[in-house]
Amino acid sequence: MTFVVALPALVPRWLRSVLSGRSAAVRGAGGDGPPAINELYHARRLSLVRLAVLMVDDLPTAEDIVQDVFAALYRRHGADLRTVADPHAYLTTGVMNAARSALRRRRTARAYVPPRPGLALAAEDEVLLGQGDREVLAALAELTVRQRQVVVLRYWSELSEQEIADVLRVSRGTVKSTASRALRILRGLLGEKR
């Protein structure tokens, strides 16, 4: 099923003028040489912001992009734009490139997952723990999640192998082998420290 959305005749015309780099205000200005940067800013800022909004879908970011592109144009060429062959194309290209960069930064920021914070004991727990307890906790941290679960459920919660298997949804044999490996690792770690 296909939906057809009727756009006002003005929108495609406006979009073509934005993409071509010419706005009605610039075309009507007429002049023998390239416009000064302040004239170009007043004539093109709004159409470039609209273009950037279409790209990044965020008005504040779009306005920042346009300001940065005009600032870069001014830093590079000054107020007189005689050295720029086509300032309109320069601005449009600059806005498009800056919008793509903003979208890449967004994608990178969304993909970032901060590392989980380490577990920290409360101050009173730290004081109450002896050196041996700290060593055992450090050794438990070296185990895999499954091994740690089996050891804690078996020796702290005092569950049977079948109960652990039911809780973790694994077979009883998996519980036995995991517990055996975990105890071997713990003995090795705690034996080295003592």
C-alpha positions as CSV (number, residue, x, y, z in Angstrom):
1,M,0.0,0.0,0.0
2,T,1.4,3.4,-1.0
3,F,0.6,6.7,0.6
4,V,0.9,9.9,-1.3
5,V,1.3,13.1,0.6
6,A,0.5,16.3,-1.3
7,L,3.0,19.0,-0.5
8,P,2.2,22.6,-1.2
9,A,3.8,23.9,-4.4
10,L,6.0,26.3,-2.3
11,V,7.8,23.5,-0.4
12,P,9.5,21.8,-3.4
13,R,10.4,25.2,-4.8
14,W,11.9,26.2,-1.5
15,L,13.8,22.9,-1.1
16,R,15.3,23.4,-4.6
17,S,16.4,26.9,-3.8
18,V,18.0,25.7,-0.5
19,L,19.8,22.8,-2.2
20,S,21.0,24.9,-5.1
21,G,22.5,27.5,-2.7
22,R,20.4,30.4,-3.8
23,S,17.6,32.0,-1.8
24,A,15.1,34.6,-3.1
25,A,16.8,37.3,-1.0
26,V,20.2,36.7,-2.5
27,R,18.9,36.5,-6.1
28,G,17.0,39.8,-5.6
29,A,20.1,41.6,-4.2
30,G,21.9,41.8,-7.5
31,G,25.4,43.4,-7.6
32,D,28.5,43.4,-9.5
33,G,30.8,41.5,-7.1
34,P,30.4,38.9,-4.4
35,P,28.4,40.0,-1.3
36,A,30.2,41.0,1.9
37,I,29.9,38.4,4.6
38,N,27.4,40.4,6.6
39,E,25.1,40.7,3.6
40,L,25.5,37.0,2.9
41,Y,24.7,36.2,6.5
42,H,21.5,38.1,6.5
43,A,20.5,36.7,3.1
44,R,21.3,33.0,3.7
45,R,21.2,32.3,7.4
46,L,17.6,31.3,7.6
47,S,17.7,29.0,4.6
48,L,20.9,27.4,5.8
49,V,19.4,26.8,9.3
50,R,16.4,25.2,7.6
51,L,18.7,23.0,5.6
52,A,20.6,22.0,8.8
53,V,17.3,21.3,10.6
54,L,16.3,18.9,7.8
55,M,19.6,17.1,8.3
56,V,19.9,17.0,12.1
57,D,16.3,17.4,13.2
58,D,17.3,19.7,16.0
59,L,17.0,23.5,15.8
60,P,19.7,24.5,18.4
61,T,22.2,22.2,16.8
62,A,21.2,23.5,13.3
63,E,21.8,27.1,14.4
64,D,25.2,26.2,15.9
65,I,26.2,24.5,12.7
66,V,25.3,27.5,10.6
67,Q,27.1,29.9,13.0
68,D,30.2,27.7,12.9
69,V,30.2,27.6,9.1
70,F,29.9,31.4,8.9
71,A,32.6,31.8,11.5
72,A,34.9,29.4,9.6
73,L,34.2,31.4,6.3
74,Y,35.1,34.6,8.1
75,R,38.3,33.3,9.7
76,R,39.5,31.9,6.4
77,H,38.5,34.7,4.0
78,G,37.6,37.8,6.0
79,A,34.7,40.1,5.5
80,D,35.3,40.5,1.8
81,L,34.6,37.3,-0.2
82,R,36.4,38.1,-3.4
83,T,38.7,35.1,-3.0
84,V,35.7,32.7,-2.8
85,A,34.5,31.5,-6.2
86,D,31.0,30.7,-5.1
87,P,30.2,31.6,-1.4
88,H,26.7,30.1,-1.6
89,A,28.1,26.7,-2.6
90,Y,30.8,27.0,0.1
91,L,28.2,27.7,2.8
92,T,25.9,24.9,1.6
93,T,28.8,22.4,1.5
94,G,30.0,23.5,4.9
95,V,26.6,23.1,6.5
96,M,26.1,19.7,4.9
97,N,29.5,18.5,6.1
98,A,29.0,19.9,9.6
99,A,25.5,18.3,9.8
100,R,27.0,14.9,8.9
101,S,29.7,15.4,11.6
102,A,27.0,16.2,14.2
103,L,25.1,13.0,13.2
104,R,28.3,10.9,13.5
105,R,28.9,12.4,17.0
106,R,25.4,11.6,18.0
107,R,25.7,8.0,16.8
108,T,28.9,7.6,18.7
109,A,27.5,9.1,21.9
110,R,24.4,6.8,21.7
111,A,26.6,3.7,21.2
112,Y,28.8,4.5,24.2
113,V,27.9,2.3,27.2
114,P,29.8,3.5,30.3
115,P,31.5,0.8,32.3
116,R,29.7,-0.5,35.3
117,P,30.9,1.1,38.5
118,G,32.8,-1.2,40.8
119,L,31.2,-2.4,43.9
120,A,32.3,-0.5,46.9
121,L,31.7,-1.5,50.5
122,A,30.2,0.9,53.0
123,A,32.8,2.4,55.3
124,E,31.5,0.5,58.3
125,D,31.6,-2.8,56.4
126,E,35.2,-2.2,55.4
127,V,36.2,-1.6,59.0
128,L,34.4,-4.8,60.2
129,L,36.0,-7.0,57.6
130,G,39.1,-8.8,58.5
131,Q,42.0,-9.3,56.1
132,G,40.9,-12.9,55.4
133,D,37.4,-11.7,54.5
134,R,38.8,-9.1,52.1
135,E,40.9,-11.8,50.4
136,V,37.9,-14.1,50.0
137,L,35.9,-11.2,48.5
138,A,38.7,-10.4,46.1
139,A,39.0,-14.0,45.1
140,L,35.2,-14.3,44.5
141,A,35.5,-11.2,42.2
142,E,37.9,-13.2,40.0
143,L,35.3,-15.9,39.3
144,T,32.9,-15.8,36.4
145,V,29.3,-14.8,37.1
146,R,28.0,-18.3,36.9
147,Q,30.7,-19.7,39.2
148,R,30.1,-16.9,41.7
149,Q,26.4,-17.6,41.7
150,V,26.9,-21.4,42.3
151,V,29.4,-20.8,45.1
152,V,27.2,-18.2,46.9
153,L,24.1,-20.2,46.6
154,R,25.8,-23.4,47.7
155,Y,27.9,-22.2,50.6
156,W,26.2,-18.9,51.7
157,S,22.6,-19.7,51.1
158,E,23.1,-23.4,51.8
159,L,21.0,-24.7,48.9
160,S,21.3,-28.2,47.6
161,E,22.6,-28.9,44.1
162,Q,19.1,-29.6,42.8
163,E,17.8,-26.3,44.2
164,I,20.7,-24.4,42.7
165,A,20.0,-26.1,39.3
166,D,16.3,-25.1,39.6
167,V,17.2,-21.5,40.5
168,L,19.8,-21.1,37.7
169,R,17.8,-23.2,35.2
170,V,20.7,-25.5,34.5
171,S,21.3,-29.2,35.0
172,R,22.5,-30.7,38.3
173,G,25.7,-31.9,36.5
174,T,26.4,-28.3,35.4
175,V,26.1,-27.1,39.0
176,K,28.5,-29.9,40.2
177,S,31.1,-29.1,37.6
178,T,30.8,-25.4,38.0
179,A,31.2,-25.6,41.8
180,S,34.2,-27.9,41.4
181,R,36.0,-25.5,39.0
182,A,35.1,-22.5,41.2
183,L,36.5,-24.2,44.3
184,R,39.7,-25.1,42.5
185,I,40.1,-21.5,41.4
186,L,39.4,-20.1,44.8
187,R,41.8,-22.6,46.5
188,G,44.5,-21.5,44.0
189,L,43.9,-17.8,44.5
190,L,43.6,-18.0,48.3
191,G,46.6,-20.4,48.6
192,E,48.8,-18.0,46.7
193,K,48.0,-15.1,49.1
194,R,48.6,-17.1,52.3
